[in-house]
Amino acid sequence: MSLIEEIDYGTPRSRSTTMVTLTIDGNEITVPECTSIMRAAMDAGHQIPKLCATDMVDAFGSCRLCVVEIEGRAGTPASCTTPVMPGLVVHTQSERLKKLRKGVMELYISDHPLDCLTCGANGDCELQDMAGAVGLREVRYGYEGENHVFAKSHGEINAAWMPKDESNPYFTYDPSKCIVCSRCVRACEEVQGTFALTISGRGFDSRVSPGMNESFLGSECVSCGACVQACPTATLTEKSVIEIGQPEHSVVTTCAYCGVGCAFKAEMRGEEVVRMVPYKDGKANRGHSCVKGRFAWGYTNHKERILKPMIRERIEDPWREVSWDEAFSFAAARMRGIQKKYGRDAIGGITSSRCTNEETYLVQKLIRAGFGNNNVDTCARVCHSPTGYGLSQTFGTSAGTQDFDSVEDTDVAVIIGANPASAHPVFASRLKKRLRQGAKLIVIDPRRTEMVESPHVKALHLPLMPGTNVAVVTALAHVIVTEGLVNEAFVRERCDWSEFEEWAAFVAQPKHSPEATAILTGVDPKDLREAARLYATGGNGAIYYGLGVTEHSQGSTTVIAIANLAMATGNIGRSGVGVNPLRGQNNVQGSCDMGSFPHELPGYRHISGDAVRDQFEALWNVKLNPEPGLRIPNMFDAAIEGSFMGLYVQGEDILQSDPNTKHVVAALSAMECVIVHDLFLNETANYAHVFLPGSSFLEKDGTFTNAERRIQRVRKVMSPKNGMADWEVTIGLARAMGFEMNYNHPSEIMDEIAALTPTFAGVSYAKLDELGSLQWPCNEKAPEGTPVMHIDGFVRGKGKFIVTEYVATDERTGPRFPLLLTTGRILSQYNVGAQTRRTENVVWHAEDRLEIHPHDAELRGVRDGDWVRLTSRAGETTLRAEITDRVSPGVVYTTFHHPDTQANVITTDYSDWATNCPEYKVTAVQISPSNGPSDWQKSYDAQARHSRRIAPAEAAE
């Protein structure tokens, strides 16, 4: 293996379809119009020297190394800023050009440290490479570094010198090595869209400055790594590279955080990760990354990671380390004993949205074929299960319609109940780039998120009251229908016209007007009408939504209402439009695809279908139960009732992530065997009897499926530290249960998935390796996948309009609980924080805080940073207050990343009517001053500490 070298073409690719022919160094070259001469030359294999140019950002033309000669033109123009033209004759090398380039390099080197042998970038320095490329052999101007190289000059303190900035936990900034090429500044602006960096000073006093001469940690920098990746010298360098050295080989894999599914090069020395570099050929991220995927992979080596199987008789006992065989035997005996005592349906399992497709498939196969029931569910139950229901009812499929590239053709983007800047930051950067080019943005959210206003972007914000999504979307439809903005041709051709007429008559009723619904929603009718007109008439309209849509009692209804809106305006079936759920975890789409719901086999086919069951029974050689099994909430209720007593949980922390924590505790405490399969002793493990150590994404092969239905390879870069990949662990447990599953590699599991699942029929590891990724459906009709769905017609045939009546949630505010709590995520943390809390990301978010409006805080005597008690009908917790006007009066907001807060002790059992997705986003609460952690938090912490004891090795023997 060796390092995967990606070609840097110097300037971005032109999207023009008009071709131009020119001659470069005697060779005729044909390229798209608007291509730079630099890129055209690189296409032909001629590398023109450069320093300020890179193909991730627009041409700048400052370094003057890339000068060329053009016949018939005076001077030596920069090839990066000069576009091709028909008939041009270009020379990239001549005596004059060589002399100019050497002169430029002399100036750079005269003001640059010459510590190349000990420099962190030694072996990966473009300045070093260019000095060699231009043949630099001497510097006439000396090496004194009068500007900023040395702390002292001629024995005196050099006022121009600046020390290294080591404030960021992941990279350093060494001003002495900066050549002021502005690549980092432009990457921050053009790729990330944060505009955190600038060039301060002029001439020799020029410096890269985070903000107003702040530290990187103290500035607006979001640590995405774009500046580090763009830097051609050691000015911005990963601390891991400085510590370990340059990598010697690399492997392309897929990030294990959010649903964007960024492709990375894991750059290695042996089995040690040196750094993760975003892969430019990754079709989801196109070479960009966020702080989590780029830097927060250190949890794989964290001291708290459990590497040996453990068992115990009772949850009050300390854990005892055992061999894999003993752990499997213990778990299998417990589970079989439960079935013998309570019946076949008394056990079940929960698949992981963080594990691979192959591993998820095996868990549901174990439960259906090995346990003999369909008691299988997944974390999608508590996040995007309404997406599956709503989109399958209206369009015929349970997934988003577009690829992420589609946003480049969007004219109007609508974000509902999502904050991509925090939860899906790489997609947010791509969207913001399109917005800076002129597209419009509508944000429908109770909170003024980072998407509402950012550099050069200002959205039309509809700050609705939590729980009123259906009323707002129906009011948008009211405006579109009553003002004659419906795309009638699209509806007549592609949808059921009679159903549309019924729907149109419903939304046109006066009670659904923006003015009539304003008393419920709190949205200004003028703004709502403006938003409706903009979406219907502004060109390509795309809707992106998140958990702020699905995690409601009417989550499925809102998804249906969104689909109605897209069909009514004809915003389906081409690039730039669509309905796009922003999936929360890296493989939550895949876990659903793989048959993790109790009523569906892989491919979303109902378990009751005889023909479907026959296929699986023939291949699995077992008879399947035709009755749907228990959903997660049903499992908890049955456990408390005494009829569900055994649970296998793979890669999910249900105690921290599911609502009404006290109810979950009661359910887990009642079970006789809880098997937790994870990297760490998570909160659920406090109530477990068996712990099976998991493997990280770096330690196994497989595939993830992201939010755009993109199936991508996960490749093993190191041996599993626990001795087994997760798919092997599940096979070991199945074998102990008496159910044989024989696979030698995850590719064989994918072959079985393809044989049984029509939408995956054309998927194989060989094809994924060839094409990089595939978007399902991938079959005979679409052998290379389907980037955009419903182009010529809906999967279900005619698009189905469904009436969406607003029904207020049963969770109401009142004198005891006058505020509404809604929850969400923050950029630096991920889900329940099991991974990110064990990285340096805690420097940005060390605790969950409660956002409260100044008015509400003043009424309660709360100051910024005070401890407050957060109380609901379900329970109470305490945390510190953050006073801000990001939330409206009457609304409070918190995250759920830290278990010591246990935000879900506050949330209730109310859920979506169709799918049981919990109503996390609407909880009536009261806030009052507090002196610190509540009694419940103290007792919870004491129980957790007691439960995590591990017996010494001597005792284990």
Secondary structure, DSSP 4 states (H G I P E B T S, - for coil): ----PPP--SSPPP----EEEEEETTEEEEEETT-BHHHHHHHTT-----SS--TTS-----S--SB-EETT--S--BTTTPBP-TT-EEES--HHHHHHHHHHHHHHHHTS---GGG-TTTTS-HHHHHHHHTT----TT-S--TTTT-SEETTEE-TT----B--SSSEEE-GGG-----HHHHIIIIII----EEEESSGGG-EEEETTT--TTTSS----SHHHHH-SSSSEEEHHHHHH---SEEEEEE-SSSTT--EEEEEEETTEEEEEEE-TT-TTTTT---HHHHHTTGGGG-TT---S-EE-SSTTSPBEE--HHHHHHHHHHHHHHHHHHH-GGGEEEEE-SSS-HHHHHHHHHIIIIIISS--EEEGGGGTTHHHHHHHHHHTSSSS-S--GGGGGG-SEEEEES--HHHHSHHHHHHHHHHHHTT-EEEEE-SB--TTTEETTEE-EEE-PPTT-HHHHHHHHHHHHHHTT---HHHHHHHB-HHHHHHHHHHHTSGGGSHHHHHHHH---HHHHHHHHHHHHHSSSEEEEE-HHHHSSTTHHHHHHHHHHHHHHHT--SSTT-EEEE--SSTTHHHHHHTT-STTEETTTEETT-HHHHHHHHHHHTSPPP-S----HHHHHHHHHHTS--EEEEES--HHHHSS-HHHHHHHHHH-SEEEEEESS--SGGGG-SEEEE---GGG--EEEE-TTSEEEEE---S--TTSS-HHHHHHHHHHHTT-----SSHHHHHHHHHHH-GGGTT--HHHHHHHSEEES--SSSSTT--SS--SSSBTTBSB----------S----SSS-EEEEEE--TT--TTSTTGGGSGGGGT-SS-EEEE-HHHHHHTT--TT-EEEEEESS-EEEEEEEE-TTBPTTEEEEE---TTT-GGGT--S-B-TTT--B-TT-EEEEEEE-SSS-HHHHHHHHHHHHHT-B--HHHH-
